[in-house]
Amino acid sequence: MQSAKGKTKRWILDWDVLQGSGRWENPLMGWASSADYMQGTNLAFRTREAAVAFAEKQGWDYQIEEPKVAKIPPKNYASNYTHVPGKLRIHHTK
């Protein structure tokens, strides 16, 4: 299975949890409930500038978190069969 970087180049605008949101446990299902209806929502933007412009237009305070850069070493299929000195790796098929 491969995990690609699809749909990761977006800027997400979400909301902090309100202090007086009145969290409680739902007696029927046991889920955590809240009076803060905006907690589970977010908005996606293609660019950072678009997200900032929207927040400023709405008059909201905002905080920007820079994306983390994934450090993935380049690999290829042949590296599965190269000799690596040391203890043998055992692969179980079942």
C-alpha positions as CSV (number, residue, x, y, z in Angstrom):
1,M,0.0,0.0,0.0
2,Q,1.2,3.5,-0.8
3,S,0.3,6.7,0.8
4,A,0.6,9.7,-1.6
5,K,0.6,13.4,-0.8
6,G,-2.7,14.0,-2.5
7,K,-4.8,16.8,-0.9
8,T,-2.1,17.8,1.5
9,K,-1.2,21.2,-0.2
10,R,-4.1,23.0,1.4
11,W,-4.4,25.5,4.2
12,I,-6.9,24.6,6.9
13,L,-8.8,27.2,9.0
14,D,-10.2,25.7,12.2
15,W,-11.4,27.0,15.5
16,D,-10.1,26.7,19.1
17,V,-12.3,25.1,21.6
18,L,-14.3,27.6,23.6
19,Q,-13.5,27.8,27.3
20,G,-17.2,27.9,28.4
21,S,-18.4,25.4,25.8
22,G,-20.0,23.1,28.4
23,R,-18.6,19.7,27.5
24,W,-20.5,16.7,28.8
25,E,-20.7,13.0,28.2
26,N,-23.7,11.9,26.2
27,P,-25.7,9.4,28.4
28,L,-27.0,7.3,25.5
29,M,-23.8,6.7,23.5
30,G,-21.1,7.9,25.9
31,W,-19.7,10.3,23.3
32,A,-18.2,13.6,24.4
33,S,-20.7,16.4,23.5
34,S,-20.2,20.2,23.4
35,A,-22.3,23.3,23.1
36,D,-19.6,24.7,20.7
37,Y,-21.1,23.9,17.2
38,M,-18.0,25.2,15.4
39,Q,-15.6,22.8,17.0
40,G,-16.0,20.0,14.4
41,T,-15.8,22.2,11.4
42,N,-13.0,23.6,9.2
43,L,-12.5,25.5,6.0
44,A,-9.8,24.6,3.3
45,F,-8.1,27.1,1.1
46,R,-5.6,26.6,-1.8
47,T,-3.2,29.3,-0.6
48,R,-2.1,30.8,2.7
49,E,-3.0,34.3,1.5
50,A,-6.6,33.2,0.7
51,A,-7.0,31.8,4.2
52,V,-5.5,35.0,5.9
53,A,-7.7,37.2,3.7
54,F,-10.8,35.3,4.6
55,A,-10.1,35.4,8.3
56,E,-9.3,39.2,8.2
57,K,-12.5,39.9,6.2
58,Q,-14.5,38.1,8.9
59,G,-12.7,40.1,11.6
60,W,-11.3,36.9,13.3
61,D,-8.0,36.6,15.2
62,Y,-5.9,34.0,13.6
63,Q,-2.7,32.1,14.2
64,I,-0.6,30.5,11.4
65,E,1.2,27.1,11.9
66,E,3.8,26.5,9.2
67,P,3.6,23.0,7.6
68,K,6.1,20.4,8.7
69,V,8.4,19.1,5.9
70,A,8.4,15.3,5.7
71,K,11.9,13.9,5.4
72,I,11.4,10.7,3.3
73,P,14.6,9.1,2.0
74,P,14.5,8.2,-1.7
75,K,14.0,4.4,-2.2
76,N,13.4,2.0,-5.0
77,Y,12.2,-1.5,-5.3
78,A,15.7,-2.9,-5.6
79,S,16.6,-1.7,-2.1
80,N,14.4,-4.5,-0.8
81,Y,16.9,-7.0,-2.0
82,T,20.2,-5.3,-1.3
83,H,22.6,-6.9,1.2
84,V,22.7,-5.2,4.5
85,P,25.3,-6.6,6.9
86,G,24.0,-7.6,10.3
87,K,21.1,-9.6,11.6
88,L,18.8,-11.1,9.0
89,R,15.3,-9.7,8.5
90,I,12.6,-12.4,8.6
91,H,9.5,-11.8,6.6
92,H,6.4,-13.9,7.4
93,T,3.9,-14.3,4.6
94,K,1.1,-15.8,6.8
